[in-house]
Amino acid sequence: MREIPVSRVTEAVRGLCIEANRRLPPDIERCILQRREEESWPPACGILDSILENISLAREKGLPLCQDTGMACIFLEIGQEIHFTGGGLYDAVQDGVRQGYREGLLRASVVRDPLRRENTRDNTPAVIDCQLVPGDKVQITLAPKGFGSENMSRLQMLKPSDGLEGVKRFVLETVRLAGPNPCPPIVVGVGLGGTFDRVALLAKKALLRPLDNPNPDPFYQALEEELLSLINETGIGPQGFGGRTTALGVQIEAFPTHIAGLPAAVNINCHVTRHAHAEI
């Protein structure tokens, strides 16, 4: 049994909050560069140039990539051979978010209650998803989720008879309804299967997979490619000004489901698809 002080979790989360908000994952930046080379519509080219300049300045000057530094979504994979000492794990995670957002001068965007709207002033509480896995390591992934894109996400309990074509219609309809609101070019996370609650988590976790790492199932890999092509044919383009670059990628995660159901969820992210990872 390996013992880990929860203070190490706090320190890791603190650093991830700052890193994720200042540095875009390399796969996202590479994809934007590639799309810029392929884009021919002048307004779209100008917007993609501005996005690339923003990424570079944020990295060089240690500034946030976006003014909306997001609600912290934290994914924990905890080895079964670990015993945490010195306090509660979830309290340690929240302390790390509190410290990271304050020290990194990141915007506090979380309200204590959805209707009474009092700001917590330190961006806590974070949303935590925890999974037990074999081994004695802790994997921590932090993804700040801005709500310009989060608000455009949708979930629908499709019927099995809707099938593949129904899934395609739902994804495309969601992107068209979103239009310019999620600050395209976007990354589209799609969850399929499970239950009402699980399918939303699948869609969000899909956004964590690198764009150059397609679904390992050839069926879903082909569907990702088809949906990406169809989305880019909508002509919404960067920031909604037209062009060939509405989406950078479509990522699908699927899970077994009930014989009577076909849950589907789309979690949209903007071009600032931020996440950072640490291992303890």
Disulfide bonds with the S-S distance in Angstrom:
none
